[in-house]
Structure formats: C-alpha cells, structure tokens
Amino acid sequence: MDASLEKIADPTLAEMGKNLKEAMKMLEDSQRRTEEENGKKLLSGDIPGPLQGSGQDMVSILQLVQNLMHGDEDEEPQSTRIQNIGEQGHISLLGHSLGAYISTLDKEKLRKLTTRILSDTTLWLCRIFRYENGCAYFHEEEREGLAKICRLAIHSRYEDFVVDGFNVLYNRKPVIYLSAAARPGLGQYLCNQLGLPFPCLCRVPCNTVFGSQHQMDVAFLEKLIKDDIERGKLPLLLVANAGTAAVGHTDKIGRLKELCEQYGIWLHVEGVNLATLALGYVSSSVLAATKCDSMTLTPGPWLGLPAVPAVTLYKHDDPALTLVSGLTSNKPADKLRALPLWLSLQYLGLDGIVERIKHACQLSQRLQESLKKVNHIKILVEDELSSPVVVFRFFQELPGSDPGLNAIPVPSAAPSAIGRERHSCDALNRWLGEQLKQLVPVSGLTVMDLEVEGTCVRFSPLMTAAVLGTRGEDVDQLVACIQSKLPVLTCTLQLREEFKQEVTATAGLLYVDDPNWPGIGVVRYEHANDDKNSLKLDPEGEKIHAGLLKKLNELESDLTFKMGPEYKSMKSCIYIGVASDDIDVSELVETIAVTAREIEENSRLLENMTEVVRKGIQEAQVQLQKANEERLLEEGVLRQIPVVGSVLNWFSPVQASQKGRTFNLTAGSLESTEHTYVYKVQGSGVTPPQTPTGTRTKQRLPGQKPFKRSLRGSDAISETSSVSHIEDLEKMEQLSGGQEASEANSPERHPGTPAPPEAEPPGAVQDGAQGLQDDRLQVEEPESLR
C-alpha cells in the first residue's frame, strides 16, 4: 500500500491514506490484544489458583502441607494425640518413597525384587507369630483381609460358583457367624463387600451363665449350626476373637476349632491378643489360634510403625482359588505393599519386636496390680496373668447390694433406684475418663459404653503404648490421678440425693433429672410467668438463669456452674458440677433460690420503672400547681406585682416555706420536701424492703470459700464456742464503755431550751450529708413563683 500511496501525486491525499493505515493498524492491534487477554482470563478462570502460572517452589508447597496438618497460627491448638515417630517410623515412611522409586525399574528386576520382599516378609511373620506354612496378604484396611478370606471360602465350598455365580448361593445360602462382641459394623461391611444379604449373617450371643460375658457361647453356636443345616443353609465361616474390641477377652478358640472341623467351617481369628504369640509365654486360649485357618495381624500399632499395612495369614493349597479371591496378585505394585514392613522388621529385629510387645503387656499388668488396691474401682479382666487389656470403672455400692456380686444390686433394691444409680455412675465414669485423658494423655485411654457393665475406661497399651511412648511412670501417674478423683466421685454420688431433696423442698426451684450430667444435679428456677406445660424456649427464664450463672461464678467457689437447655425441653437450667465432701448442699440450694428470686424482682422493677416515674412526675406537677394556686390566694394579688410586691414584702415580710415534692422510687410514692429544708437533711421516708437473704446464711471464716461446711467434731465445736464466747464478752465491754463515755461528754440542757429535732437514723444522716439519694426524684416549685 505504501507503493500505491507514492504514486498519488496529491500530497494531501497521500497523507490521509497514510494516517488511515496507521489508524486501522492501531485498531486491529488493540482488538487482537483484547481477544488474547480475554482468552487468558477465560483460561485462568477455569484453573485453580495454585496451578496458575509456572508452578510453585518446594518450600511453598511444604508450607501449605504444614498449615493443613497443624492449622494456622491464629487457630487455637487442639489437644490431639500426636504419634511419636521415632527412627523406626522414619524407616517405615522411607518404604513408601522407596516403593515409588523401585516401581520405575525394568520388569524383570522389579519382579525378582518384589517376589523377594513378599516371600521374606511372609516367612518372618509366620515364624514370629507361630503360624507355620502360611501365606500372607497385605492390605491397608483391616477388614479387607477378612473379606478376601470370605471370597476364598465361598470359592472353596461352592465349586460351581465361578460358572453359575449367585445362583449357587441362592439354592444353598451361606451363613457367616459373628460373635455379639465383634467390632461394630463388621457384618455390614462383609455383606457389602461380598454382595450378600443381611440374613446371611448370624449373630452368636455370648455367655450368660458360665464363663466370661464377652466370650462366644459355644453350646449355643452348635445349636445354631445344626438349625441352619436343617434349613438347607451352608455354614461357611466363623469369626472368633483373640481379644475382643471392647474388653480384650478371648473366645474358646480350641473348642471352636473342633466344632469347625466337625462341620467343615472356615475359622478366622482376629484381635489384639494375637500379638502375645511373639512372646515366650502364651496363654493356651491364644495359642490355639495358631491352628486356625486364617488370622489378621496389625503390626503397625503394636510396634509403633506408621503407614504399615495389616497382614492376613492363611493356609490354602490351591493357588488358582487364592488368585481368584484376590489374596494373591501378579501386579508388582500389590507386592510392594509389604516393603515398609519389610524394612521395619529388619530394623527392629526379633529382640526389638518382642521387647515392644512385652513392654505393653507389662504396662497392663502394672496398672492391673495397682488398681486392685484402689477402692471403688471394678476391673473387668478375663485372665489376670496375661491379659494385655485393662477395663475398669468407678462404682458405688447401694445399701441393698452385695459386695461379693461385683456391686450388682440385688432384687431387693428398688428398680428405679438401681436405674438412677446406674445412670449416675455412667455419667461419672464418662467424666473420670475424660479427666484422665487430659491429665495423662500418653496413657491412650478410651471411654466406651458396654451393654452390661455400663460406661467403662479401657487401657490397651498394645494399641497405643508404642505409638504414644507410654512408660511405667505414666501408669503410676495414672493411678495417682484416679485416686485423687475418687473422693470427688464418691461425694458427688452421695450428694445427688441430698441435692434432689433440698431442691424439691425449696419453693421456686424445680429439680431436673438428667442422667447424663456428671455432677451434683441440675436445677431450674420457675419464675412467675413460667409456663410449666410448655417445652419451648423461655426468653425471660433464660435471662434470669444467665444472671444467676454470672452471680454464682462471681462467688469463686470450688463448684463449677454451667447453663444449658433442659434434658427434655429447650428451657434453660443451671448445671452444677462435681463436689467434695465439705459442700453444704442446703446453703447452695438456698443461695440459688434467693439469688434467682432477687434477679427476678430486680428485672421486674426495671421493667416497671419507666411507667412509675412517668406517673410520679405527672402527679407531682398536679400537686405543685395546686400548691401555687393556694399560695396566690394567701399572699394576694398585690404581692405578685414586681415593684409593689417588693415594697409590701419589705414592710410586711411573708414567712413562706419552700415547698417541693420528692419521689421515692423504692416506695413508689410522693413526699414533701419540707422536712429536707427545715433540718437540712433528707428524710428517710418509707424504709425500703431488705434484700432477701437466706435464713441459713452463715458468716465465713477468712479465706473460706462459699458453700463450705463448718468444722466437724467435738474439738471443733468446743473451740468455736469458746472463741464466740470471748468475742461476745469483748462486744459487751465495748458497748458499756461507749455508753459511759457518751453520758459523760453530753452537755446539760437548760429546762427552757427547746428540744432539738429528733435525730435521724445514722444511714439517713449520712445520706443527707452527701446530698439527696439517687433513688429519690426532686420536683420543686420555680423561683419565680416563690
């Protein structure tokens, strides 16, 4: 175009053409840049922020991970268990990174290496835990191994399952037997993984007469098996426990093995007590697990190894069925699951493995022996010589119970009393467990609810000691904390009934029976407008209880007070925590009632204050207007003229008194101010009502906190009486001396001298010297009207 412009002779046209070209180029470039920017915005808008740009450095990424793990600095730190990762933990974590690196090798080297790792780990575990000639399946989910074993059992018992599928199962339904003490959700997990209906599960009850109440009832199991065979079902698999999930009890595995061999049932064993197979001494009940068809081990928590897979050991001769069931795999990545455990076992060695398991069992025995010497603590242990799990609870014997029956009340006690006692003990045990977890966090305690015993505290060092680093000194500290909390628990349980009686006998208070509250009890104040039949939120009652809670906390007593909704409604209540034996329950209840009543009265006074003041001012204005009219009639019209009135007042003064009105807020009445101007002090008026106080309120000694009982015993009584007698004598001497001094110093009054005005009470004189009281409103007549 430049060449064509040069051919144009007219310079003006050539310049116009050149400018047009530059303008068009500028517009096209601007449009192109806008389209590119819009495209970039659209692209960047679809990509998350961390992925935009050219990437981030490693330090920023690790900082992000740290913030996600531990939270921001502004957040409050949470008291959670942090695993103690030692050098053996670093070896385990190295296994995961090393596994990713090994997966990049060529196929032949990778196959040889993974086969070596899998075979070594399997052999070592079978030798350590006395399971000869077994195979191993490594899995992340603990229950996954049992699901694979169930598939293997199905393929073994149903030969045509591969061809006919679930038609074979429909003709003869399989049955999986689980103990009633099995871990929660295990049966549902198996049915979901296997695609079986829930009727294929059979829950076997535990012993009710003989043996442990957490062991499977073998006789009842045999009856169930016979009934299922008669109905055309196929007993497939039995899951036994070598250490139940709740209390660590072991089933009679030897007897169960005989029963399974008799009916062709696959026996699978799991539980924490399987760890003791690595020790030199093993109980016979646990040793029988070495003869089972399969078992699941969890060496990670036993040895304190993070990110280590669980292991299922099994015995089977058909490799094709194990491959179909998923227990074996040809994929190198599946075999590399054993690499972290392979490295960790070599690092620990046999001595290190045995030492960790032995240390956990010794901690359990140490706690068990110490708790035997503590009163009001019941221990639920199956075998006192070798149980690695200790479950205990606080209990209080009822008057109608037999100590020889483990504090279980006999039928002579009232059922309602037994139920209340059970709920109270459960709440206190829950509180005890939470307190011990906070005081000794390395103990790894767990609070659980059992069907028969109630709420208990479990100490299972095999699952926590290696992870948290629990030592023998920690067990001693745990026992000391239990002993320090027992007096509080015992006294709280004893004071609950006394608190209930006091609240019931006090007008205006309602006792709230909350079985889940670990304290003296729950009380609610019933105000005048309280709808007792309503369960909805009460704003007025909530306001009164909030003020009551504030007043109670200001007393700085040893008790803890909380406000919350009622157990069965939305109405606010006051929750009173645990207490010691020197708490005066009667004073506590009376203080609550008096304080709540005072708060209610003050709130009503404030609500009515505006209306009362308004009416009082109107009445005072009317009375002052009437008084001014009367004064005009008395003085006459001439005295109201400015010049004439001054002359008349000079010749004939008028003794006019200053009149006004004072409004007593306490009494709600108008009073004259004549008394105030005559005697230069404000009159007492109507005496305000005294603040309600309890009849049992007593004087506290210096340093004594509220709600504490007085000293007990004859020595304390005699000492107190003697001190009070001496104080009374000193007060009498002071009073007699003061009267003599006042008579001697008083001047003699002449008979003709008029008597002085009647002396005001001391409080009134002081108030008059300081000025008008705050609760009195002055309304005086204007200066121009005087």
Secondary structure, DSSP 8 states (H G I E B T S, - for coil): -HHHHHH---HHHHHHHHHHHHHHHHHHHHHHHHHHHHHHHHHHHHS-GGGSTT---HHHHHHHHHHHHH--SSS-----------HHHHHHHHHHHHHHHHTTS-HHHHHHHHHHHHHHHHHHHHHHTT-TT-EEEEESSTTHHHHHHHHHHHHHH-TTHHHHTHHHHHHS-EEEEEETTS-TTHHHHHHHHHT--GGGEEEE-B-SSSS-TTSB-HHHHHHHHHHHHHTT-EEEEEEEEBS-TTT--B--HHHHHHHHHHHT-EEEEE-GGGGGGGSS---HHHHGGGGSSEEEE-HHHHHT-TT--EEEEE--S-HHHHHHHTSS-S-HHHHGGGHHHHHHHHHHHHHHHHHHHHHHHHHHHHHHHHHTTSTTEEEE-S-TTT-S-EEEEE----TTB-GGGTT-B-TTS-HHHHHHHHHHHHHHHHHHHHHHHHH-GGG--EEEEETTTEEEEEE-HHHHHHHHT--HHHHHHHHHHHHHHHHHHHHHHHHHHHHHHHHHHSTTEEEE--TT--SSEEEEE--TT--TT--S--HHHHHHHHHHHHHHHHT--SS-EEEEE-SSSS-EEEEE----TTB-HHHHHHHHHHHHHHHHHHHHHHHHHHHHHHHHHHHHHHHHHHHHHHHHHHH-SGGGSHHHHHHHHHHS-------EEEEETTTTEEEESHHHHHHSS----S--------TT-----TT--TTB----SHHHHHHHHHHHHHHHHHHHHHHHHHHHHHHHHS----TTS--------HHHHHHHHH-S-TTEEEEE--GGG-
